[in-house]
Amino acid sequence: MLKTVHIKTVSLEDNGASASWLSNNKANIKTIVDGEALAKEIEKQGNLLIKDGYQILSILPITSQKIESHSLNATFTSGVIITAAKIN
């Protein structure tokens, strides 16, 4: 039996940042993923799956694109999907 878990990423802006190492432009931080928060959520969900008797098969990023002002495109990780199989 397979199980999938979707984890939606949050941006630095969503977590209260007003600037990043890349720029202080608000348009940029909307698409910069809070990697630390994502890593913690992947760890949490992975541990829950293992506790429930699943083996993690893959963790795949979901890539999205957003068009900012002046036709600038921003590609970012909008989430991840964890796929796991029940161990008998």
PyMOL Python script that loads the backbone (N, CA, C, O; Angstrom):
from pymol import cmd

cmd.read_pdbstr("""\
ATOM      1  N   MET A   1       0.845  -1.170   0.000  1.00  0.00           N
ATOM      2  CA  MET A   1       0.000   0.000   0.000  1.00  0.00           C
ATOM      3  C   MET A   1       0.899   1.244   0.000  1.00  0.00           C
ATOM      4  O   MET A   1       1.852   1.334   0.774  1.00  0.00           O
ATOM      5  N   LEU A   2       0.583   2.188  -0.870  1.00  0.00           N
ATOM      6  CA  LEU A   2       1.327   3.440  -0.953  1.00  0.00           C
ATOM      7  C   LEU A   2       0.591   4.565  -0.244  1.00  0.00           C
ATOM      8  O   LEU A   2      -0.635   4.551  -0.128  1.00  0.00           O
ATOM      9  N   LYS A   3       1.348   5.523   0.219  1.00  0.00           N
ATOM     10  CA  LYS A   3       0.779   6.716   0.830  1.00  0.00           C
ATOM     11  C   LYS A   3       1.600   7.909   0.352  1.00  0.00           C
ATOM     12  O   LYS A   3       2.826   7.834   0.266  1.00  0.00           O
ATOM     13  N   THR A   4       0.920   9.006   0.044  1.00  0.00           N
ATOM     14  CA  THR A   4       1.618  10.229  -0.342  1.00  0.00           C
ATOM     15  C   THR A   4       1.245  11.354   0.614  1.00  0.00           C
ATOM     16  O   THR A   4       0.124  11.427   1.118  1.00  0.00           O
ATOM     17  N   VAL A   5       2.214  12.222   0.845  1.00  0.00           N
ATOM     18  CA  VAL A   5       2.010  13.388   1.703  1.00  0.00           C
ATOM     19  C   VAL A   5       2.477  14.606   0.920  1.00  0.00           C
ATOM     20  O   VAL A   5       3.594  14.624   0.403  1.00  0.00           O
ATOM     21  N   HIS A   6       1.627  15.623   0.831  1.00  0.00           N
ATOM     22  CA  HIS A   6       2.000  16.878   0.169  1.00  0.00           C
ATOM     23  C   HIS A   6       2.346  17.905   1.235  1.00  0.00           C
ATOM     24  O   HIS A   6       1.593  18.111   2.186  1.00  0.00           O
ATOM     25  N   ILE A   7       3.490  18.544   1.064  1.00  0.00           N
ATOM     26  CA  ILE A   7       3.901  19.614   1.970  1.00  0.00           C
ATOM     27  C   ILE A   7       4.023  20.883   1.142  1.00  0.00           C
ATOM     28  O   ILE A   7       4.831  20.948   0.216  1.00  0.00           O
ATOM     29  N   LYS A   8       3.234  21.879   1.467  1.00  0.00           N
ATOM     30  CA  LYS A   8       3.298  23.164   0.775  1.00  0.00           C
ATOM     31  C   LYS A   8       4.397  24.006   1.406  1.00  0.00           C
ATOM     32  O   LYS A   8       4.495  24.091   2.630  1.00  0.00           O
ATOM     33  N   THR A   9       5.221  24.625   0.575  1.00  0.00           N
ATOM     34  CA  THR A   9       6.281  25.476   1.103  1.00  0.00           C
ATOM     35  C   THR A   9       5.732  26.843   1.481  1.00  0.00           C
ATOM     36  O   THR A   9       4.677  27.262   1.005  1.00  0.00           O
ATOM     37  N   VAL A  10       6.461  27.521   2.339  1.00  0.00           N
ATOM     38  CA  VAL A  10       6.142  28.903   2.684  1.00  0.00           C
ATOM     39  C   VAL A  10       7.339  29.762   2.300  1.00  0.00           C
ATOM     40  O   VAL A  10       8.485  29.315   2.358  1.00  0.00           O
ATOM     41  N   SER A  11       7.060  30.986   1.912  1.00  0.00           N
ATOM     42  CA  SER A  11       8.136  31.891   1.510  1.00  0.00           C
ATOM     43  C   SER A  11       8.722  32.584   2.728  1.00  0.00           C
ATOM     44  O   SER A  11       8.154  32.553   3.820  1.00  0.00           O
ATOM     45  N   LEU A  12       9.866  33.207   2.513  1.00  0.00           N
ATOM     46  CA  LEU A  12      10.449  34.006   3.594  1.00  0.00           C
ATOM     47  C   LEU A  12       9.479  35.090   4.030  1.00  0.00           C
ATOM     48  O   LEU A  12       9.348  35.375   5.221  1.00  0.00           O
ATOM     49  N   GLU A  13       8.794  35.697   3.053  1.00  0.00           N
ATOM     50  CA  GLU A  13       7.830  36.756   3.376  1.00  0.00           C
ATOM     51  C   GLU A  13       6.699  36.216   4.245  1.00  0.00           C
ATOM     52  O   GLU A  13       6.285  36.865   5.206  1.00  0.00           O
ATOM     53  N   ASP A  14       6.196  35.019   3.905  1.00  0.00           N
ATOM     54  CA  ASP A  14       5.124  34.412   4.703  1.00  0.00           C
ATOM     55  C   ASP A  14       5.558  34.202   6.154  1.00  0.00           C
ATOM     56  O   ASP A  14       4.733  34.233   7.067  1.00  0.00           O
ATOM     57  N   ASN A  15       6.855  33.990   6.357  1.00  0.00           N
ATOM     58  CA  ASN A  15       7.375  33.771   7.711  1.00  0.00           C
ATOM     59  C   ASN A  15       7.882  35.050   8.365  1.00  0.00           C
ATOM     60  O   ASN A  15       8.592  34.996   9.369  1.00  0.00           O
ATOM     61  N   GLY A  16       7.516  36.216   7.792  1.00  0.00           N
ATOM     62  CA  GLY A  16       7.785  37.486   8.448  1.00  0.00           C
ATOM     63  C   GLY A  16       9.013  38.245   8.001  1.00  0.00           C
ATOM     64  O   GLY A  16       9.290  39.317   8.540  1.00  0.00           O
ATOM     65  N   ALA A  17       9.769  37.728   7.029  1.00  0.00           N
ATOM     66  CA  ALA A  17      10.971  38.436   6.578  1.00  0.00           C
ATOM     67  C   ALA A  17      10.595  39.627   5.704  1.00  0.00           C
ATOM     68  O   ALA A  17       9.591  39.593   4.992  1.00  0.00           O
ATOM     69  N   SER A  18      11.406  40.673   5.763  1.00  0.00           N
ATOM     70  CA  SER A  18      11.184  41.830   4.889  1.00  0.00           C
ATOM     71  C   SER A  18      12.290  41.958   3.855  1.00  0.00           C
ATOM     72  O   SER A  18      12.203  42.792   2.954  1.00  0.00           O
ATOM     73  N   ALA A  19      13.328  41.140   3.975  1.00  0.00           N
ATOM     74  CA  ALA A  19      14.431  41.144   3.015  1.00  0.00           C
ATOM     75  C   ALA A  19      15.128  39.790   3.082  1.00  0.00           C
ATOM     76  O   ALA A  19      14.913  39.024   4.021  1.00  0.00           O
ATOM     77  N   SER A  20      15.955  39.499   2.095  1.00  0.00           N
ATOM     78  CA  SER A  20      16.731  38.265   2.076  1.00  0.00           C
ATOM     79  C   SER A  20      18.157  38.591   1.668  1.00  0.00           C
ATOM     80  O   SER A  20      18.472  39.739   1.354  1.00  0.00           O
ATOM     81  N   TRP A  21      19.016  37.584   1.672  1.00  0.00           N
ATOM     82  CA  TRP A  21      20.398  37.771   1.232  1.00  0.00           C
ATOM     83  C   TRP A  21      20.448  38.157  -0.238  1.00  0.00           C
ATOM     84  O   TRP A  21      21.424  38.760  -0.685  1.00  0.00           O
ATOM     85  N   LEU A  22      19.399  37.814  -1.004  1.00  0.00           N
ATOM     86  CA  LEU A  22      19.370  38.087  -2.437  1.00  0.00           C
ATOM     87  C   LEU A  22      19.068  39.548  -2.731  1.00  0.00           C
ATOM     88  O   LEU A  22      19.667  40.140  -3.629  1.00  0.00           O
ATOM     89  N   SER A  23      18.151  40.126  -1.984  1.00  0.00           N
ATOM     90  CA  SER A  23      17.723  41.493  -2.275  1.00  0.00           C
ATOM     91  C   SER A  23      16.761  41.953  -1.190  1.00  0.00           C
ATOM     92  O   SER A  23      16.229  41.140  -0.433  1.00  0.00           O
ATOM     93  N   ASN A  24      16.542  43.255  -1.120  1.00  0.00           N
ATOM     94  CA  ASN A  24      15.507  43.751  -0.215  1.00  0.00           C
ATOM     95  C   ASN A  24      14.225  44.044  -0.978  1.00  0.00           C
ATOM     96  O   ASN A  24      13.305  44.661  -0.441  1.00  0.00           O
ATOM     97  N   ASN A  25      14.164  43.605  -2.229  1.00  0.00           N
ATOM     98  CA  ASN A  25      12.991  43.779  -3.079  1.00  0.00           C
ATOM     99  C   ASN A  25      11.908  42.791  -2.652  1.00  0.00           C
ATOM    100  O   ASN A  25      12.136  41.582  -2.675  1.00  0.00           O
ATOM    101  N   LYS A  26      10.744  43.282  -2.267  1.00  0.00           N
ATOM    102  CA  LYS A  26       9.634  42.431  -1.810  1.00  0.00           C
ATOM    103  C   LYS A  26       9.246  41.379  -2.845  1.00  0.00           C
ATOM    104  O   LYS A  26       8.841  40.276  -2.479  1.00  0.00           O
ATOM    105  N   ALA A  27       9.363  41.708  -4.146  1.00  0.00           N
ATOM    106  CA  ALA A  27       8.985  40.758  -5.195  1.00  0.00           C
ATOM    107  C   ALA A  27       9.837  39.501  -5.124  1.00  0.00           C
ATOM    108  O   ALA A  27       9.353  38.414  -5.437  1.00  0.00           O
ATOM    109  N   ASN A  28      11.098  39.626  -4.717  1.00  0.00           N
ATOM    110  CA  ASN A  28      11.982  38.469  -4.656  1.00  0.00           C
ATOM    111  C   ASN A  28      11.664  37.543  -3.492  1.00  0.00           C
ATOM    112  O   ASN A  28      11.669  36.324  -3.660  1.00  0.00           O
ATOM    113  N   ILE A  29      11.388  38.098  -2.313  1.00  0.00           N
ATOM    114  CA  ILE A  29      11.208  37.220  -1.159  1.00  0.00           C
ATOM    115  C   ILE A  29       9.880  36.472  -1.183  1.00  0.00           C
ATOM    116  O   ILE A  29       9.694  35.541  -0.399  1.00  0.00           O
ATOM    117  N   LYS A  30       8.965  36.849  -2.049  1.00  0.00           N
ATOM    118  CA  LYS A  30       7.715  36.101  -2.178  1.00  0.00           C
ATOM    119  C   LYS A  30       7.966  34.714  -2.752  1.00  0.00           C
ATOM    120  O   LYS A  30       7.189  33.793  -2.502  1.00  0.00           O
ATOM    121  N   THR A  31       9.046  34.553  -3.523  1.00  0.00           N
ATOM    122  CA  THR A  31       9.312  33.280  -4.181  1.00  0.00           C
ATOM    123  C   THR A  31      10.538  32.567  -3.619  1.00  0.00           C
ATOM    124  O   THR A  31      10.944  31.538  -4.158  1.00  0.00           O
ATOM    125  N   ILE A  32      11.136  33.088  -2.554  1.00  0.00           N
ATOM    126  CA  ILE A  32      12.261  32.399  -1.921  1.00  0.00           C
ATOM    127  C   ILE A  32      11.709  31.524  -0.803  1.00  0.00           C
ATOM    128  O   ILE A  32      11.136  32.017   0.169  1.00  0.00           O
ATOM    129  N   VAL A  33      11.893  30.227  -0.958  1.00  0.00           N
ATOM    130  CA  VAL A  33      11.352  29.257  -0.012  1.00  0.00           C
ATOM    131  C   VAL A  33      12.132  29.315   1.300  1.00  0.00           C
ATOM    132  O   VAL A  33      13.357  29.435   1.298  1.00  0.00           O
ATOM    133  N   ASP A  34      11.419  29.229   2.406  1.00  0.00           N
ATOM    134  CA  ASP A  34      12.053  29.131   3.717  1.00  0.00           C
ATOM    135  C   ASP A  34      12.538  27.690   3.866  1.00  0.00           C
ATOM    136  O   ASP A  34      11.796  26.817   4.315  1.00  0.00           O
ATOM    137  N   GLY A  35      13.781  27.456   3.485  1.00  0.00           N
ATOM    138  CA  GLY A  35      14.343  26.109   3.459  1.00  0.00           C
ATOM    139  C   GLY A  35      14.390  25.440   4.813  1.00  0.00           C
ATOM    140  O   GLY A  35      14.175  24.232   4.918  1.00  0.00           O
ATOM    141  N   GLU A  36      14.666  26.204   5.843  1.00  0.00           N
ATOM    142  CA  GLU A  36      14.727  25.634   7.188  1.00  0.00           C
ATOM    143  C   GLU A  36      13.358  25.114   7.624  1.00  0.00           C
ATOM    144  O   GLU A  36      13.252  24.023   8.186  1.00  0.00           O
ATOM    145  N   ALA A  37      12.316  25.896   7.364  1.00  0.00           N
ATOM    146  CA  ALA A  37      10.959  25.459   7.717  1.00  0.00           C
ATOM    147  C   ALA A  37      10.559  24.230   6.902  1.00  0.00           C
ATOM    148  O   ALA A  37       9.922  23.316   7.425  1.00  0.00           O
ATOM    149  N   LEU A  38      10.933  24.208   5.620  1.00  0.00           N
ATOM    150  CA  LEU A  38      10.607  23.062   4.770  1.00  0.00           C
ATOM    151  C   LEU A  38      11.322  21.805   5.261  1.00  0.00           C
ATOM    152  O   LEU A  38      10.715  20.737   5.339  1.00  0.00           O
ATOM    153  N   ALA A  39      12.601  21.924   5.591  1.00  0.00           N
ATOM    154  CA  ALA A  39      13.361  20.769   6.078  1.00  0.00           C
ATOM    155  C   ALA A  39      12.749  20.201   7.361  1.00  0.00           C
ATOM    156  O   ALA A  39      12.650  18.984   7.518  1.00  0.00           O
ATOM    157  N   LYS A  40      12.345  21.073   8.265  1.00  0.00           N
ATOM    158  CA  LYS A  40      11.730  20.619   9.521  1.00  0.00           C
ATOM    159  C   LYS A  40      10.408  19.900   9.268  1.00  0.00           C
ATOM    160  O   LYS A  40      10.107  18.905   9.927  1.00  0.00           O
ATOM    161  N   GLU A  41       9.617  20.401   8.314  1.00  0.00           N
ATOM    162  CA  GLU A  41       8.329  19.765   8.013  1.00  0.00           C
ATOM    163  C   GLU A  41       8.531  18.421   7.319  1.00  0.00           C
ATOM    164  O   GLU A  41       7.789  17.476   7.583  1.00  0.00           O
ATOM    165  N   ILE A  42       9.534  18.320   6.427  1.00  0.00           N
ATOM    166  CA  ILE A  42       9.841  17.036   5.785  1.00  0.00           C
ATOM    167  C   ILE A  42      10.266  16.023   6.847  1.00  0.00           C
ATOM    168  O   ILE A  42       9.824  14.874   6.826  1.00  0.00           O
ATOM    169  N   GLU A  43      11.113  16.447   7.764  1.00  0.00           N
ATOM    170  CA  GLU A  43      11.560  15.564   8.847  1.00  0.00           C
ATOM    171  C   GLU A  43      10.377  15.107   9.701  1.00  0.00           C
ATOM    172  O   GLU A  43      10.261  13.925  10.026  1.00  0.00           O
ATOM    173  N   LYS A  44       9.509  16.036  10.060  1.00  0.00           N
ATOM    174  CA  LYS A  44       8.336  15.715  10.889  1.00  0.00           C
ATOM    175  C   LYS A  44       7.433  14.703  10.189  1.00  0.00           C
ATOM    176  O   LYS A  44       7.055  13.689  10.777  1.00  0.00           O
ATOM    177  N   GLN A  45       7.092  14.980   8.935  1.00  0.00           N
ATOM    178  CA  GLN A  45       6.194  14.089   8.193  1.00  0.00           C
ATOM    179  C   GLN A  45       6.853  12.737   7.920  1.00  0.00           C
ATOM    180  O   GLN A  45       6.194  11.699   7.984  1.00  0.00           O
ATOM    181  N   GLY A  46       8.148  12.748   7.616  1.00  0.00           N
ATOM    182  CA  GLY A  46       8.872  11.499   7.391  1.00  0.00           C
ATOM    183  C   GLY A  46       8.887  10.628   8.631  1.00  0.00           C
ATOM    184  O   GLY A  46       8.672   9.419   8.548  1.00  0.00           O
ATOM    185  N   ASN A  47       9.141  11.234   9.780  1.00  0.00           N
ATOM    186  CA  ASN A  47       9.144  10.478  11.037  1.00  0.00           C
ATOM    187  C   ASN A  47       7.766   9.907  11.364  1.00  0.00           C
ATOM    188  O   ASN A  47       7.663   8.799  11.890  1.00  0.00           O
ATOM    189  N   LEU A  48       6.709  10.657  11.055  1.00  0.00           N
ATOM    190  CA  LEU A  48       5.351  10.138  11.272  1.00  0.00           C
ATOM    191  C   LEU A  48       5.081   8.928  10.382  1.00  0.00           C
ATOM    192  O   LEU A  48       4.488   7.946  10.829  1.00  0.00           O
ATOM    193  N   LEU A  49       5.514   8.998   9.125  1.00  0.00           N
ATOM    194  CA  LEU A  49       5.327   7.864   8.216  1.00  0.00           C
ATOM    195  C   LEU A  49       6.074   6.634   8.724  1.00  0.00           C
ATOM    196  O   LEU A  49       5.524   5.532   8.745  1.00  0.00           O
ATOM    197  N   ILE A  50       7.316   6.822   9.130  1.00  0.00           N
ATOM    198  CA  ILE A  50       8.117   5.705   9.639  1.00  0.00           C
ATOM    199  C   ILE A  50       7.474   5.116  10.897  1.00  0.00           C
ATOM    200  O   ILE A  50       7.403   3.896  11.047  1.00  0.00           O
ATOM    201  N   LYS A  51       7.012   5.970  11.788  1.00  0.00           N
ATOM    202  CA  LYS A  51       6.349   5.517  13.023  1.00  0.00           C
ATOM    203  C   LYS A  51       5.109   4.687  12.714  1.00  0.00           C
ATOM    204  O   LYS A  51       4.788   3.742  13.435  1.00  0.00           O
ATOM    205  N   ASP A  52       4.405   5.053  11.625  1.00  0.00           N
ATOM    206  CA  ASP A  52       3.192   4.335  11.226  1.00  0.00           C
ATOM    207  C   ASP A  52       3.485   3.103  10.372  1.00  0.00           C
ATOM    208  O   ASP A  52       2.560   2.484   9.847  1.00  0.00           O
ATOM    209  N   GLY A  53       4.768   2.738  10.225  1.00  0.00           N
ATOM    210  CA  GLY A  53       5.123   1.512   9.517  1.00  0.00           C
ATOM    211  C   GLY A  53       5.343   1.669   8.025  1.00  0.00           C
ATOM    212  O   GLY A  53       5.205   0.698   7.281  1.00  0.00           O
ATOM    213  N   TYR A  54       5.679   2.853   7.571  1.00  0.00           N
ATOM    214  CA  TYR A  54       5.945   3.097   6.156  1.00  0.00           C
ATOM    215  C   TYR A  54       7.435   3.272   5.915  1.00  0.00           C
ATOM    216  O   TYR A  54       8.181   3.711   6.790  1.00  0.00           O
ATOM    217  N   GLN A  55       7.847   2.918   4.710  1.00  0.00           N
ATOM    218  CA  GLN A  55       9.212   3.174   4.256  1.00  0.00           C
ATOM    219  C   GLN A  55       9.139   4.262   3.195  1.00  0.00           C
ATOM    220  O   GLN A  55       8.373   4.144   2.239  1.00  0.00           O
ATOM    221  N   ILE A  56       9.922   5.315   3.352  1.00  0.00           N
ATOM    222  CA  ILE A  56       9.899   6.420   2.390  1.00  0.00           C
ATOM    223  C   ILE A  56      10.586   5.989   1.100  1.00  0.00           C
ATOM    224  O   ILE A  56      11.726   5.525   1.115  1.00  0.00           O
ATOM    225  N   LEU A  57       9.882   6.149  -0.010  1.00  0.00           N
ATOM    226  CA  LEU A  57      10.414   5.789  -1.318  1.00  0.00           C
ATOM    227  C   LEU A  57      11.039   6.981  -2.031  1.00  0.00           C
ATOM    228  O   LEU A  57      12.078   6.851  -2.678  1.00  0.00           O
ATOM    229  N   SER A  58      10.400   8.145  -1.910  1.00  0.00           N
ATOM    230  CA  SER A  58      10.930   9.328  -2.589  1.00  0.00           C
ATOM    231  C   SER A  58      10.390  10.605  -1.962  1.00  0.00           C
ATOM    232  O   SER A  58       9.326  10.629  -1.343  1.00  0.00           O
ATOM    233  N   ILE A  59      11.166  11.661  -2.147  1.00  0.00           N
ATOM    234  CA  ILE A  59      10.749  13.013  -1.779  1.00  0.00           C
ATOM    235  C   ILE A  59      11.017  13.865  -3.008  1.00  0.00           C
ATOM    236  O   ILE A  59      12.168  14.138  -3.347  1.00  0.00           O
ATOM    237  N   LEU A  60       9.944  14.283  -3.674  1.00  0.00           N
ATOM    238  CA  LEU A  60      10.068  15.010  -4.937  1.00  0.00           C
ATOM    239  C   LEU A  60       9.628  16.460  -4.793  1.00  0.00           C
ATOM    240  O   LEU A  60       8.582  16.739  -4.208  1.00  0.00           O
ATOM    241  N   PRO A  61      10.428  17.387  -5.329  1.00  0.00           N
ATOM    242  CA  PRO A  61      10.018  18.795  -5.299  1.00  0.00           C
ATOM    243  C   PRO A  61       8.964  19.086  -6.357  1.00  0.00           C
ATOM    244  O   PRO A  61       8.954  18.469  -7.422  1.00  0.00           O
ATOM    245  N   ILE A  62       8.089  20.017  -6.061  1.00  0.00           N
ATOM    246  CA  ILE A  62       7.122  20.530  -7.036  1.00  0.00           C
ATOM    247  C   ILE A  62       7.610  21.923  -7.411  1.00  0.00           C
ATOM    248  O   ILE A  62       7.687  22.812  -6.562  1.00  0.00           O
ATOM    249  N   THR A  63       7.937  22.107  -8.681  1.00  0.00           N
ATOM    250  CA  THR A  63       8.463  23.384  -9.146  1.00  0.00           C
ATOM    251  C   THR A  63       7.359  24.180  -9.819  1.00  0.00           C
ATOM    252  O   THR A  63       6.619  23.652 -10.650  1.00  0.00           O
ATOM    253  N   SER A  64       7.250  25.448  -9.459  1.00  0.00           N
ATOM    254  CA  SER A  64       6.247  26.343 -10.031  1.00  0.00           C
ATOM    255  C   SER A  64       6.937  27.574 -10.597  1.00  0.00           C
ATOM    256  O   SER A  64       8.105  27.840 -10.315  1.00  0.00           O
ATOM    257  N   GLN A  65       6.188  28.316 -11.399  1.00  0.00           N
ATOM    258  CA  GLN A  65       6.729  29.538 -11.978  1.00  0.00           C
ATOM    259  C   GLN A  65       5.757  30.678 -11.741  1.00  0.00           C
ATOM    260  O   GLN A  65       4.541  30.501 -11.818  1.00  0.00           O
ATOM    261  N   LYS A  66       6.306  31.850 -11.453  1.00  0.00           N
ATOM    262  CA  LYS A  66       5.494  33.029 -11.201  1.00  0.00           C
ATOM    263  C   LYS A  66       6.050  34.175 -12.034  1.00  0.00           C
ATOM    264  O   LYS A  66       7.261  34.393 -12.065  1.00  0.00           O
ATOM    265  N   ILE A  67       5.173  34.903 -12.704  1.00  0.00           N
ATOM    266  CA  ILE A  67       5.600  36.048 -13.493  1.00  0.00           C
ATOM    267  C   ILE A  67       5.498  37.291 -12.622  1.00  0.00           C
ATOM    268  O   ILE A  67       4.416  37.661 -12.164  1.00  0.00           O
ATOM    269  N   GLU A  68       6.639  37.927 -12.402  1.00  0.00           N
ATOM    270  CA  GLU A  68       6.702  39.155 -11.615  1.00  0.00           C
ATOM    271  C   GLU A  68       6.551  40.351 -12.554  1.00  0.00           C
ATOM    272  O   GLU A  68       6.317  40.175 -13.750  1.00  0.00           O
ATOM    273  N   SER A  69       6.679  41.533 -12.030  1.00  0.00           N
ATOM    274  CA  SER A  69       6.574  42.746 -12.843  1.00  0.00           C
ATOM    275  C   SER A  69       7.665  42.783 -13.908  1.00  0.00           C
ATOM    276  O   SER A  69       8.717  42.165 -13.750  1.00  0.00           O
ATOM    277  N   HIS A  70       7.415  43.491 -14.965  1.00  0.00           N
ATOM    278  CA  HIS A  70       8.342  43.649 -16.091  1.00  0.00           C
ATOM    279  C   HIS A  70       8.649  42.315 -16.765  1.00  0.00           C
ATOM    280  O   HIS A  70       9.740  42.141 -17.308  1.00  0.00           O
ATOM    281  N   SER A  71       7.722  41.383 -16.740  1.00  0.00           N
ATOM    282  CA  SER A  71       7.846  40.080 -17.397  1.00  0.00           C
ATOM    283  C   SER A  71       9.002  39.240 -16.868  1.00  0.00           C
ATOM    284  O   SER A  71       9.520  38.388 -17.589  1.00  0.00           O
ATOM    285  N   LEU A  72       9.410  39.463 -15.638  1.00  0.00           N
ATOM    286  CA  LEU A  72      10.446  38.637 -15.034  1.00  0.00           C
ATOM    287  C   LEU A  72       9.798  37.367 -14.489  1.00  0.00           C
ATOM    288  O   LEU A  72       8.780  37.424 -13.800  1.00  0.00           O
ATOM    289  N   ASN A  73      10.392  36.237 -14.804  1.00  0.00           N
ATOM    290  CA  ASN A  73       9.865  34.959 -14.340  1.00  0.00           C
ATOM    291  C   ASN A  73      10.641  34.488 -13.119  1.00  0.00           C
ATOM    292  O   ASN A  73      11.868  34.581 -13.079  1.00  0.00           O
ATOM    293  N   ALA A  74       9.934  33.992 -12.146  1.00  0.00           N
ATOM    294  CA  ALA A  74      10.561  33.419 -10.959  1.00  0.00           C
ATOM    295  C   ALA A  74      10.135  31.959 -10.871  1.00  0.00           C
ATOM    296  O   ALA A  74       8.942  31.660 -10.829  1.00  0.00           O
ATOM    297  N   THR A  75      11.103  31.053 -10.843  1.00  0.00           N
ATOM    298  CA  THR A  75      10.830  29.637 -10.681  1.00  0.00           C
ATOM    299  C   THR A  75      11.211  29.262  -9.253  1.00  0.00           C
ATOM    300  O   THR A  75      12.282  29.631  -8.771  1.00  0.00           O
ATOM    301  N   PHE A  76      10.328  28.525  -8.581  1.00  0.00           N
ATOM    302  CA  PHE A  76      10.568  28.206  -7.179  1.00  0.00           C
ATOM    303  C   PHE A  76       9.933  26.879  -6.818  1.00  0.00           C
ATOM    304  O   PHE A  76       9.065  26.383  -7.536  1.00  0.00           O
ATOM    305  N   THR A  77      10.365  26.305  -5.707  1.00  0.00           N
ATOM    306  CA  THR A  77       9.786  25.071  -5.188  1.00  0.00           C
ATOM    307  C   THR A  77       8.539  25.437  -4.393  1.00  0.00           C
ATOM    308  O   THR A  77       8.621  26.093  -3.354  1.00  0.00           O
ATOM    309  N   SER A  78       7.381  25.004  -4.893  1.00  0.00           N
ATOM    310  CA  SER A  78       6.126  25.351  -4.223  1.00  0.00           C
ATOM    311  C   SER A  78       5.681  24.282  -3.229  1.00  0.00           C
ATOM    312  O   SER A  78       4.731  24.485  -2.473  1.00  0.00           O
ATOM    313  N   GLY A  79       6.365  23.158  -3.234  1.00  0.00           N
ATOM    314  CA  GLY A  79       6.036  22.095  -2.298  1.00  0.00           C
ATOM    315  C   GLY A  79       6.851  20.851  -2.577  1.00  0.00           C
ATOM    316  O   GLY A  79       7.678  20.827  -3.489  1.00  0.00           O
ATOM    317  N   VAL A  80       6.615  19.831  -1.797  1.00  0.00           N
ATOM    318  CA  VAL A  80       7.233  18.528  -2.028  1.00  0.00           C
ATOM    319  C   VAL A  80       6.175  17.452  -1.822  1.00  0.00           C
ATOM    320  O   VAL A  80       5.198  17.644  -1.099  1.00  0.00           O
ATOM    321  N   ILE A  81       6.395  16.320  -2.474  1.00  0.00           N
ATOM    322  CA  ILE A  81       5.531  15.155  -2.281  1.00  0.00           C
ATOM    323  C   ILE A  81       6.398  14.016  -1.759  1.00  0.00           C
ATOM    324  O   ILE A  81       7.403  13.647  -2.367  1.00  0.00           O
ATOM    325  N   ILE A  82       5.989  13.475  -0.630  1.00  0.00           N
ATOM    326  CA  ILE A  82       6.667  12.309  -0.062  1.00  0.00           C
ATOM    327  C   ILE A  82       5.829  11.087  -0.414  1.00  0.00           C
ATOM    328  O   ILE A  82       4.626  11.057  -0.151  1.00  0.00           O
ATOM    329  N   THR A  83       6.457  10.087  -1.005  1.00  0.00           N
ATOM    330  CA  THR A  83       5.781   8.830  -1.324  1.00  0.00           C
ATOM    331  C   THR A  83       6.383   7.737  -0.447  1.00  0.00           C
ATOM    332  O   THR A  83       7.603   7.608  -0.346  1.00  0.00           O
ATOM    333  N   ALA A  84       5.515   6.956   0.183  1.00  0.00           N
ATOM    334  CA  ALA A  84       5.971   5.909   1.093  1.00  0.00           C
ATOM    335  C   ALA A  84       5.164   4.634   0.872  1.00  0.00           C
ATOM    336  O   ALA A  84       4.019   4.678   0.421  1.00  0.00           O
ATOM    337  N   ALA A  85       5.780   3.496   1.197  1.00  0.00           N
ATOM    338  CA  ALA A  85       5.122   2.195   1.067  1.00  0.00           C
ATOM    339  C   ALA A  85       4.998   1.554   2.444  1.00  0.00           C
ATOM    340  O   ALA A  85       5.920   1.613   3.257  1.00  0.00           O
ATOM    341  N   LYS A  86       3.846   0.940   2.691  1.00  0.00           N
ATOM    342  CA  LYS A  86       3.602   0.246   3.964  1.00  0.00           C
ATOM    343  C   LYS A  86       4.486  -0.997   4.022  1.00  0.00           C
ATOM    344  O   LYS A  86       4.531  -1.786   3.079  1.00  0.00           O
ATOM    345  N   ILE A  87       5.185  -1.158   5.140  1.00  0.00           N
ATOM    346  CA  ILE A  87       6.034  -2.332   5.341  1.00  0.00           C
ATOM    347  C   ILE A  87       5.198  -3.391   6.052  1.00  0.00           C
ATOM    348  O   ILE A  87       4.549  -3.104   7.058  1.00  0.00           O
ATOM    349  N   ASN A  88       5.214  -4.610   5.529  1.00  0.00           N
ATOM    350  CA  ASN A  88       4.431  -5.700   6.145  1.00  0.00           C
ATOM    351  C   ASN A  88       5.123  -6.278   7.340  1.00  0.00           C
ATOM    352  O   ASN A  88       4.601  -7.198   7.970  1.00  0.00           O
TER     353      ASN A  88
END
""", "prot")
cmd.dss("prot")
cmd.show_as("cartoon", "prot")
cmd.util.cbc("prot")
cmd.orient("prot")
